[in-house]
């Protein structure tokens, strides 16, 4: 299969490209810089120069392919517009793919996120829509939901579209700016690993290497209009995560009262996020696609040392 991929040099894409190549697919990756082009070539992909703002070029690349994987984001919009702007910029991209692939039955697999706030009274499943995290984040998540819904709705236009929801914590050696490194940096600065209140709210996690085969399986076999959950650890109490970080740093794990979370020196801008609960099931993904997480789970990966270098 001729596969066009965006974000092929990123945290997940750098594993998806070699996964596709090893499976015998012919991969073309979008690159906007010489560095990205060189990286894609080294991973075994053909390079197509361009960027996410050129919708006509994206439509042409999609039309020239047998399938599309989209894991890129407009990170350049973060400083000025935040996650709302990043998510909003994806909608015209998805619609452009839809124009190029309509009526072909070709697959489009886009990266999504686990958005359930734990208010379901059970883990979120692949049948659940992404839900707002809280009042402070409803705007951002509503935009995110619109994007993911647009992808799923392309199934009605003859596109074999699906969304792979990636766990909130996607850990591994290439995790440099994710949630876990942020918590570790906060603990080092504060001198303790904090958790909100009793810390019973649950977070999900997956090793980034396990994400790659799920994108491939969704591309090859996923039915149109499907959500998939790239989740291995389905629900870990936040307190346990903080305790694990504290143990490895030689620092205490400390409860932060909920009314003090935004106080300087605690969680700051993360306060509205760390209180949320995101339990999520992967049962449907495993059953329908045959995906099985094989890499180390979160606590085992923390023992591998790359998050806590000794020098």
N, C-alpha and C positions, 0 to 999 in steps of 0.2 A: 504494500500500500504506500502511495506517495502522501506523506504527512507534512503539513505546514504547522509549525509551532512558533508561538511567541513566548518570550520569557525563558528561552532555552538555556540561558546562562545563569539564571537565578537559583534561589534556594531549592525549589522543587524541580525546575526545568533542567538543571544540570544533571539530574538523575533520570529524568524522563527521556531525554535524548538518547543516552546510551542504552536504556532499556528498550526503546523502539528499534534502534540499530541492531541490537543483539537478536531481536525477534525477526529480523529480516526486512524491516520497513525502510523505505527511502525517505530520509528526513531532510527537510529544508527549514532553516531557522531564520527568524528575523533578527537583524543586527543593525544598530544605529551607530556603532563605533568600530574602529579597527580592533580594539581590544576584544569586544564581544564577538566580532567576526573570527578572530584567531581562536577564541575559546570554543566556538561552535565547530570550527573545522577540526580542532583537536578531539572533540567529542564524537566526530564521525558524521557531522551534518553538512549539507550544502548551505552556503550562506546566501541570503537574500537581503541586500541592504535596504534600509528604510526605517520608519518609526510608526508608532501607533496613531499619529495624527493624520497620516495619509490614508484616508479611508478607501480611496479608489485603488491604491496599491494593495491594501489588505483584501479587498474584494477580488482583485486579479489573482493574488496568491492563493486565496481560498478556492477560486474557480479552477485553478491549475492543479489542485490537489485532489486526493481521494478522501481526505479527511483533515480536520483542523483541531489542534489542541491549543487552547488559549490560557496561559498562566501569567501573562504580563500585566503590569499595572502602571499607571502614570504616576510614578513616585515623585516626579518633579513638581506635581501639584500640591504635595503635602504642606510645604512651608506656607503657602498662601491660602489654600482652601481646605486643608485637612482631609480626612477620610471621605467626607461628603463629596468633595471635588474629585477625588480619585475614583470613587464609585460611579459618580455621574458621568465621568468621561468614558466609562466602559459601555454605556448603553448604546451610543451610536456605533461603536465597534461591533457589538453583537448584532445589531440590525443590519450592518454592512455584510457580515458573514451570512446572515439570513438571505439577503438579496442574492448573494453569489451561489448559495447552496440550495435554494428553494426548489422543491420538486425533484431533487437528485437522489434523496435517500442517503446521502453521504453523512458521516458523523461529524458533529461539532461537540467537543468536550471542553467545558469551561471550568475554571477553578472557582469554588465558592467557599463558604465558611459555615461553621456550626453556629447558628444564631439563637438557639433556644435559650431562654433565660431560666429554665428549670421550673417554670410555673405550670408545667403540664401535669405534675405529680408523678412523672415517670420519665425515663430517658427519652430524648427526642429520637424519632426514627426517620428513615428515608421517606416515609409518607407525609411527614410533617413539613409545613412551610417554615422558612426561617422566621423567627419571631424577634421582636425588638428586645434589646437587653434591658432597657429601662428608660425612664422619661428623658434623661439627659442624652440618650443615644438613639432615640426613636428616629430622628431625622436621618442620621447616617445609615442606620439599619434599614429604614424604609427605602432609601435609594438602593442599597445593596439588594434588598428583596426584589425591587423592580427589575434590576439587571438580571438576577437569577430567573425570575419569572419570564422575562423576555426570552431567555435561552430555552427554557422548557416549552414555551408557547410556539417556538419554531417547529416543534414536532408536527403541529397542525398545518405547516407549510411544506411538509415533505422533507424535513431535515431530521436526521437521527441525532437529535440534540440531547445532552445530558449535562449535569453539574456534579462535580466531585467536591463535596464539602470537606475541606481539610481541617483537622483538629486544631483547637486553639493553641496548643503547644505542639509544634512540629520540630522535634529535637534531632540533633545530629551534629556532625563535625562542621557543617557549613552554617550552623545557626549562629549568626553574629548580632543581629538586632531584634530578635524575636522576644517573646514575653519572658522566657526563661533567663536569657542573658540580662534582661532589664531587672528582674527580681534579684539576681545575683549581684549586680552592680549596686542596687539599692541596699542590700544587706551589708556589703563592704563599706559603703558610705556611712550607714547608720550605726554599724556595730552590732546589729541584730537582724534576724530574719523575721519580718513581721507577717502576721496574718490577721484578717479582719474578724473581730469578735471571737466567737468560738472556733472559727475556721472550718466549719462543717460543709460549707458550700463546695460543690464538686466541679472539677475541671477535667477535660478530656485531653488525650495526648496521642501522638503517633510518631514513630521514627520516620524521618523524611525519606529514607530509602524505601520504605514500604509504600509510600505514596506513588512512586513511579509505576510499579506494576498495575496499580489500580487504574491509573489513567490509560495504560495500554489496554487493559481488559475492557474498559468502558468504550474505548475507541473501536476495538475489534468486535465486541459482542453486545454492548449495552443497548437495550431497547430504547426507542425514542421517548423523550419526555420523562427521563428518570433522574432521580437524585441518588448519589452514592455517598457513603460515609467513610472517609479515610481516617478511621479511629481505631486505635489498638487498646489503650487504656480508656475505658468508657466513662469512668467517674472516679477521680481521686480527690479526697478531701484537701482543701487548700492548706490546712494546717500541716498535713503530712508532707506536702511539697516544701513548705517553709522549714519544717524540721529537717528534711533531707538536705536542703541548702545550708542550713545552720550547722549541721553535723560535719559537712564537708569543708566548711570554712572555719570551724572551731568557734562558732558564735551561737548564742542562745536563740531559740525561737520564741517570739514574744507576741502576745495578743495585743492588737491595737483597737481600742474602743471605737465603735462605729462612728461616734460623733467627733472623733479626732483624726479620721483617715486622711482628710485633706490638709491637715496641719503640716507646715514645712518640716521636713525631716522624716515624714512617714511616707504615704503613697502619693501625695500630691495629685497630679493629673490622672493617675491610675485609680484613684479612690472609687470612682463609679463603676469601674470594671472589676476590681478584685473582689467585690462583694457579691458578684453574680455567680450563678450556678449553671453549669453546662453539661449535665450528664447526657450521653448520646450512645445509642446502640449501633452496632455494625452488622446485625444479624441478616438483614435483607441483602446487604452488599455481599456478604460471604456466601449466602445461599444462591443468589442469582448469578453472580459473576465468578464464584469459586475463589475469591480473594482471601488470602490468609496472611496476616502480619507475621513476619519471620524475624524481624530485627529486634534488638534489645528493647524492652519496655523502658519507661521513663527512669525509674530508679536504677535499673541496671546500667542505663546509658550515663547517668550521673557518676557512676563508679568508673567509667572508662577514662576519666581524667581530662577530657578536652575542654570541659566547662571550668575546670579548676586547675590550670597549669601551675606547676610548681616553681617555674622561673619566668 
